[in-house]
Amino acid sequence: AGGGTIGAGTASPIFPYGLGLHVELESYVHAGLTPFQALQTATVNAAQALGIGNEVGTIEVGKLADLTFLGSDPLMDIRNTRDVTRVMRGGRVYTVADLTKR
């Protein structure tokens, strides 16, 4: 509300990859941001802070489209960001099982 911009970050590898980001987003909502604003900290705000907002951060024609697909709506409950069903990277779709294979 004071005009600043929040950009989500992680403490990986101190915390398991991904988990730290989910907890951070949940903390932002607990502190008063809406779920939408919390999601923006990890997408558009982070891309702009890194100077690559013209390449990533929003879903638009001409931008890179690495996406996370969820089974539940994070706007209803930010904890739903943990309900990952698949991801798309470089135009290829991966299921959670694909990503956890060793």
N, C-alpha and C positions, 0 to 999 in steps of 0.2 A: 504494500500500500504506500510505502515511502518512496517508491520509484526505483528500487533495486531489482536486479535480476538474479534468480536462483538457478544454478546449474547443478544437477545431480552428479555425484561422483561415487566411486567405490573405493574400498580399502583392499581390493584384491592385490596380492594373494593372501593377505592376512585373514580375510573372511572368504568362505567359498564363493567362487564366481557366481554372480547372479543373486545370491541370497542377500548380500549387503545392499544391493540396489533396491530389492523389494522392501527391505526393512526401512531404508531411507525414504522411499516413497510413502510408506505407511506413517513414518514419523512426521513428514510434511503435512499430511492430512490431520494427524493428531494435533499438530501445532496451529491448524486453522486454514490451510490451503484446501481448496476443493480437490476432488480426485482429478479433475481435468487439469487444474493448475499443477498438481504434483506430476502428472504425466508429461506436461510441457517441460518440466525441469530436466527430464531425461531425454527429451527429443529436440524440439525446436530451440529451447534455451541453450542446451549443451552444444548443439551444432553452431549456433550463432557465436557462443563464447569461444569456440575453437576456430572461428573464421571460415567455416565450411558450410554455412547455412544455405549457400546456393547449390550445394551438392546433396545434402542429407538433412534430416530433421523434420520434414513434412512429406506428405504423399502428394507429389505433383509430377506432371509429365516432365521428363528430362532429368529427374533426380534418381539417385540410386535407391533401390527399393528393397532393403533388407527389413523384413517384417516379422513380427511375432504374432501368432494367432492364439487367441485365448478361448477357453470354453465357457467363460463367465464374463460379465460386463464389469470392467474396473471402474466405470463411472458410478455404478451402484454401490460398490464396495472395493476400495483400493487393494484389499487383500486378494482380489481376484486376479491381480497381475501374476500371481503364483500358479494360476491354472493354465499353464502353457500346454497347448496341444500339438503345435508344430511351429517351425520357423522357416522363413525363406531367406536365403543368402545367395546373392549372385544369380537370381532367377531359379534356383533349385530349392525344392521344398523338402524339409527333413522332419520326420516325426520325432517325438521324444525318444522313442526306442532307437532310432537311427543315431541320435546324438549321444546316447549313453552306452552304446556298444564299445567294447574295448578290443 
